[in-house]
Amino acid sequence: MKIKVVMRDFRRRYREPAIRLLIRLFSRLPFFIVLKIGGLFGWVLWIYNGEMRKVTEKNLALCFPEYDQEKRKRLARSSLIETGKNITEIATLWLGPPEKVRSLIKNVEGEAHIQNAIEAGRGVILLSPHLGAWEMMGLYVSEKYSVTSMYRPPEMKSLENIVRNGRSRFGAQLVPTDVTGVRGLLSALKKNEVIGVLPDQDPGQIGGEFVPLFNQLANTPTLTSKLANKSNADAIACYARRKKSGTGYDLYFSPANKHINEKNTTDSAKAINEEIEKLILKSPEQYQWSYKRFKTRPAGENNIYS
């Protein structure tokens, strides 16, 4: 019993310093090695068969019932490997030399949609789900445009400076996840600027509507819908795809469904999820299937992850 207490106290005391040390160490390594380590970590997540694997397999069973068991198994394994890469690559993106980060961008497709919207004075809502390297997407656009996005401090308080400084290092304006932040986002759109949102988060009991995502009812945030309606900004779907060669990323931008600007938030939320589906199907293995996307259920339904 005493050994368990000692080990628990040891983890509490040294976990955060160890993570900070690893982040700084990884930021100094060649990028392809960082991804190799991340891929190995993903393999461990798969072999360990813990909660992340179970959630991944559950989500894939819900969203792709037409796949046979073996195909879903391969996709789940690939997804966890990519998740491992996503965890380690953050060190390079947040702390690596700026020129090193810029060199990781190998191809950009569709950026003209952002430029056209700004030239027309409409402002832009970038829909960037948990697909590929969304941190890379945030850095790229914030260096080229005036970008505002919401920011929630990490649970590990000692990582606050690393996370905040990493996300804002190329000029992004970070606002809190409260009423003040919402005002900041709307103000940015009215000034013909760009805001970035993660449209596939579960907002919990407040601020969402249940609309389909891969034929499953998903609690979908209505904030993006309300911002689109009030500002009439152009919604643009985007993601940064991790290259198989391990050399960097290809970035993609495409105009989103115009129904996102509908006054009816249900119709708008449906259109947003349709765009998310389109993006995910381009690179399903790079989506964060380990996230409990369907945790919040309509009244009377049980938690599907329990």
C-alpha positions as CSV (number, residue, x, y, z in Angstrom):
1,M,0.0,0.0,0.0
2,K,2.9,2.4,0.9
3,I,4.5,1.6,-2.4
4,K,1.4,2.7,-4.3
5,V,1.3,6.0,-2.4
6,V,4.9,6.6,-3.0
7,M,4.5,5.9,-6.8
8,R,1.5,8.2,-6.9
9,D,3.3,11.0,-5.2
10,F,6.3,10.5,-7.5
11,R,4.1,10.8,-10.6
12,R,2.4,13.9,-9.3
13,R,5.7,15.6,-8.5
14,Y,7.7,14.7,-11.6
15,R,5.2,14.2,-14.4
16,E,4.9,17.8,-15.5
17,P,8.7,18.6,-15.3
18,A,9.3,15.4,-17.3
19,I,6.8,16.5,-20.0
20,R,8.4,20.0,-20.2
21,L,11.8,18.4,-20.6
22,L,10.6,16.0,-23.3
23,I,8.9,18.9,-25.2
24,R,12.1,20.9,-25.2
25,L,14.2,17.9,-26.1
26,F,11.9,16.9,-29.1
27,S,12.0,20.5,-30.4
28,R,15.8,20.1,-30.9
29,L,15.6,16.8,-32.8
30,P,15.3,16.4,-36.6
31,F,11.7,16.4,-37.5
32,F,11.6,12.9,-39.1
33,I,13.0,11.5,-35.9
34,V,10.3,13.3,-33.9
35,L,7.6,11.6,-36.1
36,K,9.3,8.2,-35.8
37,I,9.2,8.5,-32.0
38,G,5.6,9.6,-32.2
39,G,4.7,6.7,-34.5
40,L,6.4,4.3,-32.0
41,F,4.3,5.9,-29.2
42,G,1.2,5.3,-31.3
43,W,2.1,1.6,-31.6
44,V,2.4,1.4,-27.8
45,L,-1.1,2.9,-27.5
46,W,-2.4,0.2,-29.9
47,I,-0.6,-2.7,-28.2
48,Y,-1.4,-1.5,-24.7
49,N,-5.1,-1.7,-25.6
50,G,-6.1,1.0,-23.1
51,E,-8.9,3.6,-23.2
52,M,-7.6,5.5,-26.2
53,R,-7.7,2.3,-28.3
54,K,-11.2,1.3,-27.0
55,V,-12.6,4.8,-27.7
56,T,-11.0,4.8,-31.2
57,E,-12.6,1.4,-32.0
58,K,-15.9,2.4,-30.7
59,N,-16.0,5.6,-32.7
60,L,-15.0,3.7,-35.9
61,A,-17.7,1.1,-35.3
62,L,-20.3,3.8,-35.0
63,C,-19.2,5.9,-37.9
64,F,-18.2,3.2,-40.4
65,P,-20.6,0.2,-39.8
66,E,-20.2,-0.7,-43.5
67,Y,-16.5,-1.5,-43.0
68,D,-15.7,-5.1,-42.0
69,Q,-13.9,-5.7,-38.7
70,E,-10.5,-6.1,-40.3
71,K,-10.7,-2.8,-42.2
72,R,-11.8,-1.0,-39.0
73,K,-9.0,-2.6,-37.1
74,R,-6.4,-1.4,-39.6
75,L,-7.8,2.1,-39.6
76,A,-7.9,2.2,-35.8
77,R,-4.2,1.1,-35.6
78,S,-3.2,3.7,-38.2
79,S,-5.2,6.4,-36.4
80,L,-3.4,5.8,-33.1
81,I,0.0,5.8,-34.8
82,E,-0.9,9.2,-36.3
83,T,-2.2,10.4,-32.9
84,G,1.3,9.5,-31.5
85,K,2.9,11.6,-34.2
86,N,0.5,14.5,-33.4
87,I,1.6,14.4,-29.8
88,T,5.3,14.6,-30.5
89,E,5.3,17.0,-33.4
90,I,3.8,19.7,-31.2
91,A,7.2,20.2,-29.7
92,T,8.7,21.2,-33.0
93,L,5.7,23.4,-33.9
94,W,5.7,25.3,-30.6
95,L,9.4,25.5,-29.8
96,G,11.3,24.7,-33.0
97,P,13.1,27.5,-34.8
98,P,10.6,29.5,-36.9
99,E,12.5,28.8,-40.2
100,K,12.4,25.1,-39.4
101,V,8.6,25.2,-38.9
102,R,8.1,27.2,-42.1
103,S,10.2,24.6,-44.0
104,L,7.7,21.9,-43.0
105,I,5.0,23.3,-45.3
106,K,5.5,21.5,-48.6
107,N,2.3,22.4,-50.5
108,V,-0.7,24.8,-50.0
109,E,-3.9,24.3,-52.0
110,G,-6.9,26.7,-52.0
111,E,-5.5,29.6,-50.0
112,A,-7.0,32.0,-52.6
113,H,-10.4,31.4,-51.0
114,I,-9.1,33.2,-47.9
115,Q,-7.6,36.1,-49.9
116,N,-10.8,36.5,-52.0
117,A,-13.0,36.7,-48.9
118,I,-10.8,39.3,-47.3
119,E,-10.6,41.3,-50.5
120,A,-14.4,41.3,-50.6
121,G,-14.6,42.5,-47.0
122,R,-16.4,39.5,-45.6
123,G,-14.0,38.1,-43.1
124,V,-13.3,34.3,-42.7
125,I,-14.2,31.5,-40.4
126,L,-11.7,28.7,-40.7
127,L,-13.2,25.3,-39.8
128,S,-10.2,23.2,-38.7
129,P,-11.3,19.9,-37.0
130,H,-9.0,17.6,-35.1
131,L,-7.6,16.3,-38.4
132,G,-3.9,16.1,-39.3
133,A,-1.8,18.8,-37.7
134,W,-4.3,21.4,-36.7
135,E,-1.5,23.2,-34.7
136,M,0.4,23.6,-37.9
137,M,-2.6,25.1,-39.6
138,G,-3.0,27.7,-36.9
139,L,0.6,28.7,-37.1
140,Y,0.5,29.0,-40.9
141,V,-2.5,31.3,-41.2
142,S,-1.6,33.4,-38.2
143,E,1.7,34.4,-39.8
144,K,-0.1,35.6,-43.0
145,Y,-3.4,37.0,-41.7
146,S,-4.9,38.7,-38.6
147,V,-6.2,35.6,-36.8
148,T,-8.2,35.3,-33.6
149,S,-9.0,32.0,-31.9
150,M,-10.3,30.8,-28.5
151,Y,-7.9,29.4,-26.0
152,R,-8.4,27.3,-22.9
153,P,-5.4,26.9,-20.5
154,P,-4.1,23.3,-20.1
155,E,-5.0,21.3,-17.1
156,M,-1.2,21.1,-16.3
157,K,-0.7,24.7,-15.2
158,S,3.1,24.5,-15.6
159,L,2.6,24.0,-19.3
160,E,0.7,27.2,-19.7
161,N,3.5,29.3,-21.0
162,I,4.7,26.7,-23.5
163,V,1.2,26.2,-24.9
164,R,0.1,29.8,-25.1
165,N,3.4,31.1,-26.4
166,G,3.5,28.2,-28.9
167,R,0.1,28.9,-30.4
168,S,0.6,32.7,-30.6
169,R,4.3,32.7,-31.7
170,F,3.4,33.7,-35.3
171,G,0.9,36.4,-34.3
172,A,-2.4,34.7,-33.4
173,Q,-4.6,36.6,-31.0
174,L,-5.9,34.2,-28.3
175,V,-9.1,35.0,-26.5
176,P,-10.7,33.2,-23.5
177,T,-13.5,30.6,-23.9
178,D,-16.2,32.9,-22.4
179,V,-18.5,35.8,-23.4
180,T,-15.5,38.0,-23.7
181,G,-13.9,35.6,-26.2
182,V,-17.1,35.4,-28.2
183,R,-17.1,39.1,-28.5
184,G,-13.5,39.1,-29.6
185,L,-14.3,36.6,-32.4
186,L,-17.2,38.6,-33.6
187,S,-15.2,41.8,-33.5
188,A,-12.5,40.2,-35.6
189,L,-14.9,39.1,-38.2
190,K,-16.5,42.6,-38.4
191,K,-13.0,44.0,-38.9
192,N,-12.7,41.7,-41.9
193,E,-10.2,39.4,-40.2
194,V,-9.9,35.6,-39.8
195,I,-11.0,33.5,-36.9
196,G,-10.1,29.8,-36.3
197,V,-12.5,27.3,-34.7
198,L,-12.3,23.6,-33.9
199,P,-15.9,22.7,-35.0
200,D,-15.9,19.1,-33.8
201,Q,-15.7,19.6,-30.1
202,D,-18.4,18.4,-27.7
203,P,-19.6,21.6,-26.0
204,G,-21.3,19.7,-23.1
205,Q,-24.7,20.4,-21.8
206,I,-24.8,24.1,-23.0
207,G,-24.2,25.6,-26.4
208,G,-24.9,22.6,-28.7
209,E,-27.5,20.9,-30.8
210,F,-27.7,17.2,-31.7
211,V,-27.3,16.8,-35.5
212,P,-25.9,13.9,-37.5
213,L,-22.2,13.2,-37.9
214,F,-21.6,10.0,-39.9
215,N,-25.2,9.2,-39.2
216,Q,-24.7,9.5,-35.4
217,L,-26.3,12.3,-33.4
218,A,-23.4,14.5,-32.3
219,N,-23.7,17.3,-29.8
220,T,-22.5,20.1,-32.1
221,P,-21.4,23.6,-31.0
222,T,-23.8,26.4,-32.3
223,L,-21.3,29.2,-31.6
224,T,-19.8,28.9,-35.1
225,S,-23.3,29.0,-36.6
226,K,-24.2,32.1,-34.7
227,L,-21.0,33.9,-35.7
228,A,-21.5,33.0,-39.3
229,N,-25.0,34.3,-39.3
230,K,-24.2,37.6,-37.5
231,S,-21.1,38.4,-39.6
232,N,-22.0,36.8,-43.0
233,A,-18.3,35.8,-43.1
234,D,-17.1,33.1,-45.5
235,A,-16.6,29.7,-43.9
236,I,-13.6,27.8,-45.2
237,A,-12.8,24.2,-44.3
238,C,-9.1,23.4,-43.9
239,Y,-6.6,20.9,-42.6
240,A,-2.9,20.2,-42.6
241,R,-2.2,16.7,-43.9
242,R,0.9,14.9,-42.5
243,K,3.0,13.6,-45.4
244,K,3.8,9.9,-45.4
245,S,7.4,10.7,-46.1
246,G,7.7,12.4,-42.7
247,T,9.0,15.5,-44.3
248,G,6.2,17.9,-43.4
249,Y,2.7,18.9,-44.4
250,D,0.3,19.7,-47.2
251,L,-2.3,22.3,-46.4
252,Y,-5.7,22.4,-47.9
253,F,-8.4,25.1,-48.0
254,S,-11.9,24.7,-49.6
255,P,-15.0,26.9,-49.4
256,A,-17.6,25.4,-47.0
257,N,-21.3,24.9,-47.5
258,K,-23.2,28.2,-47.7
259,H,-25.9,26.8,-45.4
260,I,-23.5,27.4,-42.5
261,N,-24.6,31.1,-42.7
262,E,-28.3,30.1,-42.2
263,K,-30.2,31.7,-39.3
264,N,-31.5,28.4,-38.3
265,T,-28.7,27.0,-36.1
266,T,-29.8,23.4,-36.6
267,D,-29.5,23.7,-40.4
268,S,-26.2,25.5,-40.0
269,A,-24.8,22.8,-37.6
270,K,-25.8,20.1,-40.1
271,A,-23.9,21.9,-42.8
272,I,-20.8,22.2,-40.6
273,N,-20.8,18.5,-39.8
274,E,-21.2,17.7,-43.5
275,E,-18.0,19.7,-44.1
276,I,-16.2,17.9,-41.3
277,E,-17.2,14.5,-42.8
278,K,-15.8,15.6,-46.2
279,L,-12.5,16.5,-44.7
280,I,-12.2,13.4,-42.5
281,L,-12.9,11.1,-45.5
282,K,-9.9,12.7,-47.3
283,S,-7.5,11.3,-44.6
284,P,-9.5,9.2,-42.1
285,E,-6.4,7.8,-40.5
286,Q,-5.3,11.2,-39.4
287,Y,-8.5,12.1,-37.5
288,Q,-8.4,12.0,-33.7
289,W,-10.8,9.1,-33.3
290,S,-9.6,8.7,-29.7
291,Y,-11.7,11.7,-28.7
292,K,-15.0,10.9,-27.1
293,R,-17.0,12.9,-29.7
294,F,-20.3,11.3,-28.9
295,K,-20.1,11.4,-25.1
296,T,-22.9,13.9,-24.5
297,R,-26.2,12.1,-25.5
298,P,-29.8,13.2,-25.9
299,A,-32.0,12.9,-22.8
300,G,-32.6,9.3,-22.0
301,E,-29.6,7.8,-23.8
302,N,-26.8,6.2,-22.0
303,N,-23.1,7.1,-22.3
304,I,-21.9,5.0,-25.2
305,Y,-18.3,4.9,-23.9
306,S,-19.2,3.4,-20.5
